[in-house]
Amino acid sequence: MAGLRFRMTRDNRNSLIAAAILLAVFGLGAFYMPTIMIAVGNISTVAAGLIAVLFVLAFFGVFWLRGRSQRNRHD
């Protein structure tokens, strides 16, 4: 492992910042999701379920968009 070196470039730095933001947003979202679902579930259980589904879809949607962006950049 002594031979491995990582050189910080502008692209790497931007990717690191984006990953940190995504981790913070989705981490906080997952942390507060039970509280949000209980609050919304008091009004409508269907709406609480939809919020959970939308949260999961948003999580994977970000990676899908990132993949499309990377694919378009390299074509």
C-alpha positions in Angstrom: 0.0 0.0 0.0 3.0 2.3 0.4 3.2 2.7 -3.4 -0.4 4.0 -3.8 -0.8 7.7 -4.2 -3.9 9.7 -4.8 -3.5 13.0 -6.5 -6.4 15.4 -5.9 -7.6 17.0 -9.2 -10.4 19.3 -9.8 -12.7 16.5 -11.0 -11.8 14.4 -8.0 -12.5 17.3 -5.6 -15.8 18.0 -7.2 -16.8 14.4 -7.0 -15.8 14.2 -3.4 -17.8 17.3 -2.5 -20.9 15.9 -4.4 -20.6 12.6 -2.6 -20.3 14.3 0.8 -23.4 16.4 0.1 -25.4 13.4 -1.1 -24.3 11.3 1.9 -25.4 14.2 4.2 -28.8 14.7 2.5 -29.8 11.1 2.2 -28.3 10.3 5.6 -30.4 13.0 7.3 -33.4 11.9 5.2 -33.1 8.3 6.3 -32.5 9.4 9.9 -35.7 11.5 10.0 -37.8 9.2 7.7 -39.5 7.3 10.6 -40.5 10.5 12.2 -41.8 11.9 8.9 -43.7 8.7 8.1 -45.4 8.6 11.5 -46.4 12.3 11.2 -47.8 11.8 7.7 -49.2 8.4 8.6 -51.5 10.0 11.2 -53.1 11.8 8.2 -52.8 9.1 5.5 -51.0 5.8 5.5 -51.0 5.8 1.7 -49.2 9.2 1.7 -46.7 7.9 4.2 -45.9 4.9 2.0 -45.6 7.1 -1.0 -43.1 9.3 0.8 -41.0 6.3 1.6 -41.2 5.1 -2.0 -40.3 8.5 -3.4 -37.3 8.7 -1.0 -35.9 5.4 -2.3 -36.6 6.3 -5.9 -34.8 9.6 -5.4 -31.8 7.8 -3.9 -31.4 5.5 -6.9 -32.5 8.3 -9.3 -29.4 10.4 -8.3 -27.1 7.5 -9.3 -29.0 6.9 -12.5 -28.6 10.5 -13.5 -25.0 10.5 -12.5 -24.4 7.4 -14.7 -26.1 9.1 -17.7 -24.1 12.2 -17.1 -20.8 10.2 -17.1 -21.8 8.2 -20.1 -22.7 11.4 -22.1 -19.4 13.0 -21.0 -17.3 10.2 -22.4 -19.1 9.8 -25.7 
